[in-house]
Amino acid sequence: MTRCGVDACWKPFEGEELRELIGAAHRAAGEELRRPIKPEQLAGLLDDLEANAQPELHLAVGLVGLFGLRPAELAVLRVDDGGHLRVGADVKRNRWAMKRPKAERLALPLDIPGRDGEGARILQLFDSKLVKLPPRILTTIERADFKPVGEAFRKLLERYPYWQQLVATNPGLTPYSLRHGYAWRGHKSYDRSLSVRDLAALMGHTPAVHLQNYGKWTDEQGLHEAVASLTDRVRALA
């Protein structure tokens, strides 16, 4: 029964609004966190896309991977007058939250070590419109429904042979790992890491969300590299 005599504001929540109210259980102890793409893996993917004449997918992967975007955010990008990438705030917002407008966020690239300026070149290419996003993604964007944009990106990437090879040798890697790789570089790839507060703001979530979902993953290789980096700096100061 859908008809009632009371004001609509008293009707129970449904769908996404109900899920947001209920929340979600915390990740079980020992459950594997989502794997980030490592810098060398992202570099190899970008190089392979360029070498195999895939400019549209190369642009999409570069934007998501180098700027830490949610794939669906490819639908809400613009370059401001200062030449910076701005990301719209509507992608993850439900109808209830949409009633409280939220500002765009600034997105800055975190380049792969040794490939300085790559993010700026990707942004310039996007702004010039000399290369556009893949037609499948553009068609989905025109429908103004953001979730399928991320799905279109996923399908395109999962059909690409080099990506399939990466996944085969790195179980747990997903298209969303491109965004996680941005957090990995921000924390692990440079002489000085970004603070949780700044990195969370660049990625468009709270510090608490960042720590829960992006600040926990590591592996033995990462531990070896972190300790070696620290001890090398200490020896250099001695």
C-alpha positions as CSV (number, residue, x, y, z in Angstrom):
1,M,0.0,0.0,0.0
2,T,1.6,3.3,-1.1
3,R,-1.3,5.8,-0.3
4,C,-1.6,7.4,3.1
5,G,-3.1,10.5,4.6
6,V,-0.1,11.9,6.5
7,D,2.5,14.4,5.2
8,A,5.3,12.9,3.1
9,C,7.9,14.0,5.6
10,W,6.5,11.3,8.0
11,K,7.0,8.4,5.5
12,P,9.7,6.0,6.4
13,F,13.1,6.2,4.6
14,E,13.7,3.9,1.7
15,G,16.6,2.8,-0.5
16,E,19.8,4.8,-0.2
17,E,18.4,7.0,2.6
18,L,17.6,4.0,4.7
19,R,21.0,2.4,4.1
20,E,22.7,5.6,5.1
21,L,20.7,5.7,8.4
22,I,21.4,2.1,9.2
23,G,25.1,2.3,8.3
24,A,27.3,-0.7,7.7
25,A,29.2,-3.2,9.8
26,H,32.9,-2.6,10.3
27,R,35.3,-4.7,8.3
28,A,35.9,-8.0,10.0
29,A,39.3,-8.7,11.6
30,G,41.6,-10.2,9.1
31,E,39.6,-9.3,6.1
32,E,41.8,-8.2,3.2
33,L,41.7,-4.5,2.4
34,R,41.4,-3.3,-1.1
35,R,44.7,-3.4,-2.9
36,P,46.2,-0.2,-4.3
37,I,47.9,-0.1,-7.6
38,K,51.6,0.5,-7.1
39,P,53.4,3.3,-8.9
40,E,55.3,1.0,-11.2
41,Q,52.1,-0.8,-12.1
42,L,50.3,2.4,-13.0
43,A,53.3,3.6,-15.0
44,G,53.2,0.3,-17.0
45,L,49.5,0.5,-17.6
46,L,49.7,4.1,-18.8
47,D,52.7,3.3,-21.1
48,D,50.9,0.3,-22.6
49,L,47.7,2.3,-23.3
50,E,49.8,4.9,-25.1
51,A,51.9,2.4,-27.0
52,N,48.7,0.6,-28.2
53,A,47.0,3.8,-29.4
54,Q,44.3,3.9,-26.7
55,P,44.2,7.7,-26.1
56,E,40.7,7.9,-24.7
57,L,41.2,5.1,-22.1
58,H,44.7,6.5,-21.4
59,L,43.1,9.9,-20.5
60,A,40.5,8.2,-18.3
61,V,43.0,6.1,-16.5
62,G,45.4,9.0,-16.1
63,L,42.7,11.2,-14.6
64,V,41.5,8.6,-12.1
65,G,44.9,7.3,-11.2
66,L,47.0,10.4,-11.0
67,F,44.3,12.6,-9.4
68,G,42.8,10.0,-7.1
69,L,39.2,10.2,-8.5
70,R,36.3,8.0,-8.0
71,P,35.7,6.6,-11.5
72,A,32.2,8.0,-11.5
73,E,33.7,11.5,-10.9
74,L,34.8,11.5,-14.6
75,A,31.2,12.9,-15.1
76,V,31.7,16.0,-12.9
77,L,35.1,17.4,-13.8
78,R,36.0,20.9,-15.0
79,V,39.2,23.0,-15.3
80,D,38.9,26.3,-13.5
81,D,40.4,29.7,-14.7
82,G,43.6,28.9,-12.8
83,G,44.1,25.7,-14.7
84,H,43.2,23.4,-11.7
85,L,40.9,20.4,-11.8
86,R,37.7,20.8,-9.9
87,V,35.5,17.8,-9.0
88,G,31.7,18.1,-8.5
89,A,30.3,17.0,-5.2
90,D,27.1,15.1,-6.4
91,V,28.5,11.7,-7.3
92,K,28.1,10.0,-3.9
93,R,25.3,12.1,-2.5
94,N,21.8,10.7,-2.1
95,R,18.6,12.7,-2.5
96,W,18.6,13.7,1.2
97,A,22.1,15.0,1.1
98,M,21.5,16.8,-2.2
99,K,19.2,19.2,-0.4
100,R,22.4,20.6,1.3
101,P,24.6,21.9,-1.5
102,K,28.3,21.1,-1.2
103,A,31.2,22.9,-2.9
104,E,33.4,21.4,-5.5
105,R,36.8,20.1,-4.4
106,L,40.2,20.8,-5.7
107,A,42.0,17.8,-7.2
108,L,45.8,17.9,-7.5
109,P,47.9,15.2,-9.2
110,L,50.4,13.0,-7.3
111,D,52.8,12.1,-10.0
112,I,54.5,8.7,-10.2
113,P,58.1,9.1,-8.9
114,G,60.4,9.7,-11.8
115,R,57.6,10.9,-14.1
116,D,57.3,14.5,-13.0
117,G,54.7,16.6,-14.8
118,E,52.6,13.7,-16.0
119,G,49.5,14.8,-14.1
120,A,49.8,18.3,-15.5
121,R,50.1,16.9,-19.1
122,I,47.0,14.7,-18.6
123,L,45.1,17.7,-17.3
124,Q,46.2,19.9,-20.2
125,L,45.1,17.2,-22.6
126,F,41.7,16.9,-20.9
127,D,41.2,20.7,-21.0
128,S,42.2,21.0,-24.6
129,K,39.6,18.5,-25.7
130,L,42.1,17.2,-28.3
131,V,41.5,13.8,-26.7
132,K,38.1,13.0,-25.2
133,L,37.0,10.3,-22.7
134,P,36.0,7.0,-24.2
135,P,32.7,7.2,-26.1
136,R,31.0,4.7,-23.8
137,I,31.8,6.9,-20.8
138,L,30.7,10.1,-22.6
139,T,27.4,8.5,-23.6
140,T,26.8,7.4,-20.0
141,I,27.6,10.9,-18.7
142,E,25.0,12.4,-21.0
143,R,22.3,10.5,-19.1
144,A,23.2,12.5,-15.9
145,D,23.3,9.2,-13.9
146,F,26.7,9.0,-12.2
147,K,26.9,5.4,-11.0
148,P,26.9,3.9,-14.5
149,V,29.9,6.1,-15.4
150,G,32.0,4.2,-12.9
151,E,30.6,0.9,-14.3
152,A,31.4,1.9,-17.8
153,F,35.0,2.7,-16.8
154,R,35.3,-0.6,-15.0
155,K,34.1,-2.6,-18.0
156,L,36.5,-0.8,-20.4
157,L,39.5,-1.4,-18.1
158,E,38.7,-5.0,-17.3
159,R,38.6,-5.8,-21.0
160,Y,42.1,-4.4,-21.6
161,P,44.7,-7.1,-21.9
162,Y,47.5,-5.4,-19.9
163,W,45.1,-4.8,-17.0
164,Q,44.0,-8.4,-17.1
165,Q,47.7,-9.4,-16.8
166,L,48.1,-7.0,-13.8
167,V,45.1,-8.6,-12.1
168,A,46.3,-12.1,-12.8
169,T,49.6,-11.4,-11.0
170,N,48.1,-9.2,-8.3
171,P,44.9,-10.8,-7.0
172,G,42.6,-8.2,-5.4
173,L,43.4,-5.5,-7.9
174,T,40.3,-3.7,-9.1
175,P,39.6,-0.5,-11.2
176,Y,39.0,1.3,-7.9
177,S,42.6,0.4,-7.0
178,L,43.7,3.3,-9.1
179,R,42.1,5.7,-6.5
180,H,43.7,3.7,-3.7
181,G,47.0,4.0,-5.5
182,Y,46.8,7.8,-5.1
183,A,46.5,7.4,-1.4
184,W,49.4,5.0,-1.4
185,R,51.7,7.4,-3.2
186,G,50.6,10.3,-0.9
187,H,51.6,8.3,2.1
188,K,54.5,6.1,0.8
189,S,56.1,7.3,-2.4
190,Y,57.9,10.6,-1.5
191,D,60.5,11.8,1.0
192,R,57.7,13.6,2.9
193,S,54.1,12.2,3.0
194,L,50.9,14.3,3.0
195,S,49.0,14.5,6.2
196,V,45.8,12.4,6.5
197,R,43.8,15.7,6.7
198,D,45.2,17.0,3.4
199,L,45.1,13.8,1.5
200,A,41.5,13.1,2.7
201,A,40.5,16.6,1.5
202,L,42.1,16.0,-1.9
203,M,40.2,12.7,-2.2
204,G,36.9,14.1,-1.0
205,H,36.2,12.3,2.2
206,T,36.8,12.7,6.0
207,P,40.0,11.8,7.8
208,A,38.1,9.0,9.6
209,V,36.9,7.5,6.3
210,H,40.5,7.8,5.0
211,L,42.0,6.0,7.9
212,Q,39.4,3.2,7.7
213,N,39.6,2.6,4.0
214,Y,42.8,4.0,2.6
215,G,45.2,4.3,5.5
216,K,45.6,0.6,6.6
217,W,46.7,-1.4,3.6
218,T,50.3,-2.5,3.4
219,D,52.4,-5.5,2.4
220,E,55.8,-6.9,3.2
221,Q,57.4,-5.1,0.3
222,G,56.0,-1.8,1.5
223,L,57.3,-2.6,5.1
224,H,60.8,-3.3,3.7
225,E,60.8,-0.2,1.7
226,A,59.6,2.0,4.5
227,V,62.3,0.7,6.9
228,A,65.0,1.0,4.3
229,S,64.0,4.6,3.5
230,L,64.1,5.6,7.1
231,T,67.4,3.9,7.9
232,D,69.0,5.3,4.8
233,R,68.0,8.8,5.8
234,V,69.4,8.3,9.3
235,R,72.7,7.0,8.0
236,A,72.9,10.0,5.7
237,L,72.6,12.4,8.6
238,A,75.2,10.5,10.7
